Amino acid sequence: MSAIKRVQQWATFARVWHIYDCTWQNPFESASLIKKHLMGLHKPIYHPMNDCGDHVVVINTADIALPGDEWKKRAYFHHTGYAGGATWTLAWELHEKDPTMIMKKSIYRSMHGNLQRRHTMQRLHLFKDANVPKEILENVTNQIRQPRRVPERLDLMDPEQVKNFPKIMDYPEEYILR
């Protein structure tokens, strides 16, 4: 085997590190994208009995966006294993306690049917903000594209750009908002 073919084979079986930014993203849509990289579904050598998935670093999990009124209506189940240990926690309460937990639970649930998902989840690295340890960032070689474009906030835009933005109508000077 030539040296080039050997390196190509090593690259095929190597575990790559990906990074994904959760800012303003739906965790359920994001989970399906992240699942593909964690399980190795994007690789040509994928087989359900083969553990060929990659590492995924997920940042800004505190800035996720649930659709509609999911923050108030979605409840997450947890059981301690003891009698009477079942609890239901609303999404906003769970996110307040641990900003990474909703993302973790949605990715774990998206891998239903995967017998190795507990071991696969060990390659998932979740961070509530963009502060990632240097040792982990040195390994990252790829970025997973976000399914939704993050809108630009008005308070962070240049005032000149906001002033020159096209308006549908101008309110009169004596107009009062109530």
N, C-alpha and C positions, 0 to 999 in steps of 0.2 A: 504494500500500500504506500502510495506516495505521501510526502509530508503534507501537501495541500489537502488531500482527501482526509487524512488523519485529523487535521485541525478542523475541517468542516464537520466531521463526525463529533468531535469534542464539543463544538459550538451547538450542535443539534441537541445533545443531551445535557448541556450546562443549564444551571438554574439562573435565569436572568432576574434582575431586580427592576420593578416598575414602580412609578409613583403616580398617584391619582389625587387630584384636588377636589374636595367635596363641596366647595363654596357654592351655595345656592342650588345644589343638585338634589334630586329626588333619590333617597336612599334605596328604593326598590328598583329603579332603573339602573342605578350605579352598581347594585349588587350583581346583576346579571353580567355586566361588563367585567367586574373584578373576578367573578367566579370563573370566567373563561381563562384568565391568566393564572389564577390559583391552581386550577385543576389541570392546566396544560392543554385545554381544548383548542387553542390556537396553533398548536404544534402539529406537524405532519406525522409525528411518531406517537400521537395520543392513542391510548388504549385504556379502557376502564380499569383494568387490573394493573396498569403501569403507573407509577407515581412519578410523573414528569413535569409537575407544575412548577411555577415560578414564585418568587417572593413579591408581595405587593405592599408598598408603603402608602397608606391613606392619610392625608393631611386635612386639616380644617374640618374635622367632623362636628365641631360645635356650630358650624355655619350651614348645616343641611336645611333643606326646605321640604316639608311634607305637604302633599297636595290637599287642597280644600281645608276642611276642619279636622284633619287627621290628628293634630296635636291634642285636641280635646276628646276625640272619640276612640282613637286606637288604644287598645290596652294590651300590655305584654304580660305573659304568664311566667311565673317562676315557682318551682316547688323545691323545698329544702330536702325532701326525702323522708322527713318525719311526718307522723300523723298530724293533720291540720296545718301542714306547712305550705299550702297553696296560697299564692298571692297574685293579684292582678294589679298592675301599675299602669297608669295612663302615660302616654308618650311624653308629654311635657314634664311630668314628674321624673320619669326615668332619665330624660335628657338633662334635667337639672342636676340629678345626682351624679351621672356619669355621661359626659357628652359623646363618648365613643360607643356606648352600648347599643343604641338604635342601629348604627351602621353594622356593628358586629352581629347582631341578631338577624338583620336582613340578609347579610351575606351567608350566614350559617343556614338560614331557611332556604335560600335560593339553591343550595347544594343538596336538596332532598334527593334521596336515592343513592347518594355517594356514600359507600360504606367506610371510606377513609376520611370523612369530612372533619373529624376531630383532629387528625394528624395534619390535614390540609390547612386547617385554621391556624396552625402554628407558624405558617409562613406569611400570615397576615399581620402587619404592623400598623396599628391605629394611633393617631395623634390628634388631640383636640384642636391644635393650632399648627402653625407652620414651623414650630421649634422642634426640629428633628436632630437627634444626635449626629455628630459629624461622621462617626464610624458607619452609620447606616447610609447617609447621603453619599459617601464615597463609593458605595456599591451600586447605586442607582444608575441605570444606563438607558432607560426608556420611560416615556411618559404616556399614560393612557388618556386619550382624548375625552373630554367631558361631553355628554350628550346634549346639554343645554348651554347656551351662551350666557355668560354672567353679565347682567346689565350694569351699566356704569351709574353710580349714584350721583345725584345732583350736588350734594354737599362736597363731593370730592372732585367735581369737574372745575375747570377754569371758569371764573366768573364771566370772562369775555365770551367764551363759547356758549354759556347759558344765555347771555344777553342776545347773541346773534342767532339763537335757535329759532326756526320759523314758528310763528304763532298762528293759531286759527282766528283768534280775536283778541283785541285789547279791551280791557275793562276801563270804564270811565274813571276819572280821578275821584269822583264822589261815591263810587261804588263801595258798599260795605258788606263784608261777609258776615253772616250770622250763623 
